[in-house]
């Protein structure tokens, strides 16, 4: 994996359960369950699904005593650390700690009495439980809202976080991470930039209420990736209106795409299709993604629409397949290795990926009849060019007409 071309902002390190956050530790992925926490089995099922999708830390709501009692049963059975989400009722934070959670999230916008904040921080200090100060642009303290002209500003959000830190310092508590989330991307980005200048506590980065995919994915990625590429951020969460497993997958995929975490699952690339495509690339790529699912196969796999340019354009992929003359042409590192019926393309792709992951590229090449595969690919490539020509999209004719009209 290539090293990032930027420097991560130095931060202190805290530990959530057994997961280090900040201080140069790998950037972690967080998500939140959407079950009722009192539903112990249902919540655990979702936590296990999140962990399988790449989630490192999970947050569960603790809004009532039944939820705290549920956490007491969930925490010892969870495969990843549990953070209790606390709003309004500071006593729920105390109950969650008694239940054994690995961390808390407090919103300073809705737990505002200093004595309550310090009571929670004192208990967390004694138990060595970290707290995230979760500032949210949508629930800012009314006093700060008024101070900054009746609107949410980066300065107001940063001041909210610093006020909370000051309360924590009064009771000698410093196991802190901070978030300053907003649903407006430029606002959120600027708030994190300003916060990173005034504190060295680890930062939890996200765009709150990003909405449903695909728009929510775009919005969240715009904010999170911008900050990560500036070296800001120690843990991330996609806040999507969707199954939280999608959040975990998106977070993991973003970190892998930026080179910030080692690849864990398949990186599937595909051509955008053109007039030469012999298959429905969108359909085949989707079926391939579904087939790979959450298999732990850290390879780059390509789905290409035609055999003319496919192997060459995807030569850096570990494995790929291209269509031609109702057949699928498998290639490894740009070399043709096998030909399969078009209807078996996805199954063959998965089978070869599993083989390469287990035995390596050299073993895969050794079992292939490369000469035959390349001969068949050349035959289908020639047939396709004869049928559709080098200019499958008729660009040459368009260029001639453009020049004629503009002369």
N, C-alpha and C positions, 0 to 999 in steps of 0.2 A: 504494500500500500504506500503511495506517495505521501510524504510528509506535507502538512498544511503549509501554505505560503504566508501565513500570518501568525502572529504571536497571541496566544491566549492570555487574557488579563489575569494576573496573579491574584489568587484569593486564598482565604483561610480554608481549612478543610473541616467538615463535619462528617459524622457517620450516621446514616439512617439504617438502623438494624446492623447489617454487615456491609452495607453499600456506602463507599466513600463518595462524598459530593464536594467538589471544589478542590483547591490545592493541587491541581494538575491531574486529578483522577479523570478517567474517561467520562465524557458527558453522558448523563443518564436520561432514560426515557421514563416519563411518568404518565399515568392515566388515572381515571376515577371510575369506580363502579357506579352503575345506575340502578342497582337493585336496592330494596329496602335492607338496611344492614341487619335488621332483626331476622331476616330470612337467611339464616346461616348457610344452609346448603346451596341456595341459589347464588349467594354472594361469593362463596368459595368457588363455585363452578365458573363464575365470571372471572375471578382472580386467576385461576389456572389457565383460562383461555388467554387472558392478557399476558401472563408470563410466557406462554408459548409463542405469542406474537412479538416478543421482544421487550416487554415492559419490565423495568427494573424496580420501580417503586409504585405502589398503588394507594390511592386515597379513597377512604370510605366516609360517608357522612355519619356524624354522631349528633343527631338533633333531638334525641329523646333517650330516656333511660333504657328502653328496650334495645336501642341501637348499641349503647354501651355494653349491655349484657351480651349482645350478639358478637361484639368485638372480642370479648373475653374468650369466646369459643373459636372465633375466626383466626385470631393472631397466631396461636400455636400451630395451626394447620396450614397457614399460608406459605407458599413457596417463595414469596418476596415480601419485603418490609411493608408494613401498613402505617399509613398516616391518617389520623382522624381529622375530618373537616369540621371546624367549629364555627358556628354563627350565633351571635346574640347571647347565648347562655354559657357563661364562663364555667359554670359547674359541670357542664358536659365535657369540658376539657379535663377537669379533674377526674371525672368518671372514666374517660377514655384512657388516661394514664394508668388508673387503677386496673383497667382491663389489659394493660400490657402493650399498648401501641408503641411503635418505634419512632413516631414523630407526630407533631400537631401542625395544623394550619389555622392561624388566627387572622381574621379580617379586622384591621384596626378601624374600619368604617362602621362596624356595628358592635364591637366591644370597646367602649370608650372610657369607662370608669377606671382611672389609674389603679385603684386598689384591687380591682378584679384582674387587670392585666398583670400586675405584679404578683398577685397570688398564684396565678397560673405559671408565671415564669419562675417563681421560687420553687414550686413543686417540680417543674421540669428540670431546674438546676440540680435539685437533690437526686432526681432519678436519671440525670444525664440524657434527657430526651430532647432532641433538637426541635425548634419551632420555625416554621416559615411565616414570615410576616407577609400576608397576601393582600397587598393593596389592589383595589379594583376600581377602575374609573367610574363604574356604574354605582358604586356604593361608598363614595367618599364622605368623610365626616362633613356635615353641613357647615361647620365653622370654617373649614378650609375651602369649601366650595364658595362660600361668601367672600372669603378673604381674597380669592383670585378672580373676582369679577363675575361671580355667578356661573362659572364654567369650569370644566375639568381641564387642567393644564399639566404639563410634565412637572412643573415646579410644585404644584399642589400634591401630586402623587409622591414625589420624592420627599417632601416635607412630612407627609403622613408616615412614610416608612421610618424617617429619622426620629420622629416623635416616639414611635413604638420602641425603637432601639434605645432611646434615652430611658424609657421606663424599665427596660430589661437591665440596663447598666446599673440602675439604682439597687437592684438585687443581685448584682454580679452574675448575670446570665449572658452568655455570648455564643451559645450553640445555635446560630441563626443563619437562615437563608432568606432571601427576600425576592418578592415579585412585585412588579408594578404594571399590571395588565390593563389593557383597554381594548375595545373592539375596533377602534380607529388605529390603523397600522402606523401612520406617521407619528401620531401621538404616543403610541406605545414605544416605538423605536427611540424617540427623543427622550422619553422618561427613563428608559434603561441606560441610554448614553449618559444622561446627567447623573443617575444613581451610581454608575460605575466609576464616576470621577470622585465621589465623596465617601465611598465605603469599599472595604475589601472583603466583605462577607460574600459567600457564593450567591449567585443569582439564578433564580428559576424563571425561565423565559417562556412566554406564550402570548397569544392573542386571544383574549377572552371572548366568548360568544361568537366564534368565527362563523358559525352557521353550518348548514348541511353541505356535503360534497356535491359537485366539485368546487363550487365557489368558496366554501369554507376551507378546503385544502389550499387553494391558491392564496387566500388571505392570510392564513396561518403561516404558510411557507414564506410568503413575502416578508413578514415580520421576523420570524424566527431565524431564517437563513441570513437575512441582512445582519442581524446582531452576531450570529455565530461566525460569519465571515469577517467581522470586526474583532473577533476574539472575546466577545461578551457572551456569557452564558455557561452555566455549569450543569444544568438539568433543564429539560424541555417538556412541554405538554401541548399537544394539539387539542383544542377545545372544540370538538365537532358535534353537530346535531346528528349523531349516528351511533351505531354500535361502538362502544369504547375500544373494541379490538381494532377497529379502523384507525383510531388515534394512535395506538401502540405501533401498529405497522407503519403508519406514516412517519412517526418519530424515528423509528429505527431506520427506515429507508432514507430519510433525510440525512441522518448522521453518516450512514454508509456512503451516500452520494457525495457528501462533502469530505469524505476521507477521515472522519472523526471517530469512527468505530470500525472495527474489523468486520468484513462482510460475513453475514450470518446465513442469509437465505439467497435464493436465486435473484440475480439482477437481470431481468428480462428486457431486452431491447428489441425493437421491431421497426421496419421501414414504414414510412407514411403511405406507402402504396403509390401506384401510378398506372398508366394505361397498359403497361407491360405485365402487371401482376396477374398471375395465374390462379390465385386463390383470394378469398376474402381474408385479408391480412388481419383485420380487426377481430374477426371471429376466431381465427386460429390463435392469435396472441392471447385473447381472453381465455380460450379453452386451455391454453398452456399455463397461464397464470393460475387458473383454477386447479389444474392437475398438480402443479408444484405446491400450491397451498403454502403451508408453513414448514415444508420439508427443510431440514438444515443442510442445504446444498449450496455452499458459498461460491457459485460459478456465475459467470456472465453468459447468458444464453440468448441467441438471436433468432428471430423469426423474420424471414425475408420473403417478399412476394414473388420474386422470380429468380431463376438460376443464372441469369445473364450477369448481374452485378452483385447479387447477394453475398456469395462467399468472399468476394474481394472487399466489399464495403464493410463487412462484419468480420474481417480477418483477425481482429484483436479479441474477438469473443472466444471463450473457452470452447463453446459448442454452438452450432446453429443448424438451421434447416431452411432450405429454399425450395420453392415449388417450380416445377417445369414439366410440361407434357403429362399432366395427371400423376406425377410422381413427386415424392419428397426427396431432396438430395441433402443428406446430412454432411456437415463438414466440421472438422476440429481444427481450430487455429487456422482457418482459411483453406484447409486441405479437404477435399471430398473423401469421405470414408465409406459411405453406404447409400443405397437407394431403396426407398420403401414406397408402398402404395400411398397415394395422397390421403386416403382415409386413415392411415396409421401414423401420420406425421407426429401428432402430439405424443402418442404412446412411445414412439421410437425416441423422441427427444428426451422424455423423462427417463427411459431405460438407459440411454447413453450417458445422461447426466449423472445418474446414480453410479454407473460403472466408473466414470472418470473420477468422481468424488472418492470412490472407494479404492480404486487401483491406480489412478493417475493417467495423465495424457499419453505417456509413452506406451502404456499397456493398451490403451484404446487404439492407438495407431497400429500396434502390433497385431491386433485381432482383425484389422480392416484389410480389405482387398482394395488398396488405394488406386492402383492402376485401373481396375475395372470401374470403380466409382467415378474416377475422373473422366474415363472414356464415355461413360453414360451421361455424365453432366455435360460434356462437350457436345454430345449428340443432341440432347434436349435444348442446349443453349443455341445451337445452330438452327434447330427447327423453329424455335421461338423468334429468332431474328428474321428468319425467312418469312414467318407469318406476320410479324408486327413491325419489323424493320428496326434500325438503330434508333429511329426517332419515334418512339411509341406514342408520344403525346403530340405529334405533328407540330413541334415547335419550329422546325425549319420553315415550313410553309407560312406560319404566322410571322416569322421574322422577315421573310421576303415581302409579305403584304404590308408590314409596318414600314419597311424602307420605301416601298413604292408610294405609299400614301404621304410620307413625310418628305419626299424628294421635291 
